[in-house]
């Protein structure tokens, strides 16, 4: 949450600089800084999407990244539809079939 909030407060460039100062001045461990940086990038990306009206956010992907995006969207109060890995796995063949049927006409 710290990275998400930092990006919202300082903008992307300022938040990225904070990542470096956390390492040098605050002696944050690399793992904590990696999580902070991920929060900055995800938070800034979702904030940009949220600027559209209405925001349309679909979240799908590997469990860990999907969870990070879900937490960030919830924290930023951005409505999002979250797809499980299984839903995505099942949707791909259906989408391919729809595309192929369109060209078969």
C-alpha positions in Angstrom: 0.0 0.0 0.0 2.9 2.3 0.7 4.0 2.3 -3.0 0.4 2.9 -4.2 0.0 5.8 -1.9 3.4 7.2 -2.7 2.6 7.2 -6.4 -0.7 9.0 -5.8 1.0 11.6 -3.6 4.2 12.3 -5.5 3.5 11.1 -9.1 5.5 8.5 -10.9 8.8 10.3 -11.1 8.8 11.4 -7.4 7.7 7.9 -6.2 10.5 6.3 -8.2 13.0 8.5 -6.6 11.5 7.5 -3.2 12.4 3.9 -4.0 16.1 4.8 -4.2 16.0 7.0 -1.0 14.3 4.1 0.9 17.2 1.9 0.0 20.0 4.4 0.7 18.7 6.5 3.6 16.3 4.2 5.3 18.1 0.9 4.7 15.0 -0.8 3.5 15.8 -4.5 2.5 15.6 -5.2 -1.2 12.5 -7.4 -0.8 10.6 -4.5 0.8 11.8 -2.1 -1.9 10.8 -4.5 -4.7 7.3 -4.6 -3.2 7.2 -0.8 -2.8 8.3 -0.4 -6.4 5.7 -2.8 -7.6 3.0 -0.9 -5.7 4.2 2.4 -7.4 4.0 0.9 -10.9 0.7 -0.9 -10.4 -0.8 2.1 -8.5 0.2 4.6 -11.2 -1.1 2.4 -14.0 -4.5 1.9 -12.2 -4.7 5.6 -11.4 -4.3 6.4 -15.1 -7.0 4.0 -16.0 -9.2 5.4 -13.3 -9.0 8.8 -15.1 -11.3 7.4 -17.8 -15.0 7.7 -17.3 -16.2 5.2 -16.4 -13.1 3.2 -15.5 -13.1 -0.3 -17.0 -10.7 -2.6 -15.3 -10.4 -6.3 -16.0 -7.8 -8.2 -14.1 -6.4 -11.5 -15.2 -3.1 -13.2 -14.9 -0.9 -15.4 -12.8 -2.1 -15.6 -9.2 0.6 -13.4 -7.6 0.3 -10.5 -10.0 -3.5 -10.8 -10.2 -3.6 -10.5 -6.4 -1.3 -7.4 -6.4 -3.6 -5.7 -9.0 -6.7 -6.7 -7.1 -5.4 -5.3 -3.8 -4.3 -2.1 -5.5 -7.7 -1.6 -7.3 -9.5 -2.2 -4.0 -7.2 0.2 -2.2 -7.8 2.9 -4.8 -11.6 2.2 -4.8 -11.5 1.3 -8.5 -14.2 -1.3 -9.5 -12.6 -4.2 -11.2 -13.7 -7.6 -12.6 -11.2 -10.2 -11.6 -10.8 -13.4 -13.6 -9.3 -16.5 -12.1 -6.6 -18.4 -14.0 -9.2 -21.1 -14.6 -11.6 -18.6 -16.2 -8.9 -17.3 -18.5 -7.8 -20.8 -19.4 -11.4 -21.7 -20.4 -12.1 -18.4 -22.2 -9.2 -18.7 -24.6 -10.5 -21.7 -26.6 -14.0 -20.1 -26.7 -12.6 -16.8 -28.0 -10.6 -18.7 -30.7 -13.7 -20.6 -31.7 -15.7 -17.3 -32.0 -13.0 -15.7 -34.2 -12.7 -18.7 -36.4 -16.5 -18.9 -36.8 -16.6 -15.3 -37.9 -14.2 -16.0 -40.7 -16.0 -19.2 -41.7 -19.1 -17.2 -42.7 
